[in-house]
């Protein structure tokens, strides 16, 4: 029975029972952290033999004869460009290979727009107002970048097919102050949604009021499938933009940080020829070159897309049971109660939970009291403000399966307790 249909007396009696369960959970003195999507130690162990691929006796020459120990090839080794291009379903001529962090590349691109402008357009810092569209719930670090530059962020609701494209088109095509949109198009953070073909094509066919509008296409989970036989597919945004005569409208980002070593991967940006030439003008001033030895290590270890995919199935075998265990607890403990809903993703790093309106902060706080640390409520929205106070991001990757089961059970207890209190408050 749904809690809202229960009598006040029934709810009060149920609250006593669940309060005892909560007290028992607190007495265990747990310290479980599900705040961020960190790889577990076992996931990092999968890649340890990667460190043996390049050593002091290795041939350090790239395929084109470049000595990877020296300066040169600002935009990356040809073979590394191909590996990253294949990973995101584009071609090497669209790609620049950077250092270890795609987040740094995104920050850099926002910074360039703010301080210098794109393709001869005015720098954003010279404009009265700059706006960015933010699909919500979304990735908190995206929002932190635009916030630090003082860019006004506008919430765009997410659907299972991607952002509300009617609203996106309305803003982009009628307001020249709108300079970009954040997107995690595959296994989105935190809901695990993958943009539909129609959504990708509508993005590609946008007619922005601003000549320097850019889609920030963070393809972070391009190969992060949880299942070998159930994998989401997505259209290549770059080729769709080219077909639509909009080649310059998108920056695509990717990295291998959660493929091999967190903070020890390689990052890539994919874009049109015009955009790449514009970016390289800055890179020649910004750096003499990125770590080509790490690029070489990646190519020799993974070899090709098949190697990447095989490696990711090893990762999936470690992560999938944690996702499934969490979902199982949510289904067993909360289904049919009318106090929350959640998604069952087929890839990515998160589970998105929507509590009753006005309950998320209280649930997160109660979990913390019981030793379960979650991402702050509101973090999945710009400025940390979830007006409904309902969305909670669960990150199952770092704890062990046993810890994840315990954490999920405590989470369910907290959801029940806070929901009962909320319903009783309204009566």
Secondary structure, DSSP 8 states (H G I E B T S, - for coil): --GGGS-HHHHHHHHHHHHHHHHHHHTT---EEESS----HHHHHTTGGGGGSS-TTS--B-TTS-BTTSS--TT--HHHHHHHHHHTTS-GGGEEE-SS-HHHHHHHHHHHHHHT-STT---GGGSS--EEEEEES--HHHHHHHHHTT-EEEEEEEETTEE-HHHHHHHHHH-TTEEEEEE--SS-TTT-----HHHHHHHHT---SSTT-EEEEE-TTTT-BS-SS-------HHHHHHHTT-GGGEEEEEE-TTTSSTTSS-EEEE--HHHHHHHHHHHHHH-S---HHHHHHHHHHH-SHHHHHHHHHHHHHHHHHHHHHHHHHHHHHHTTSSSEEE---SBSS-EEEEESTT-HHHHHHHHHHTTEEE--TTTTSGGG--TT--EEEE--SSS-HHHHHHHHHHHHHHHHHHHHHHHHHT-
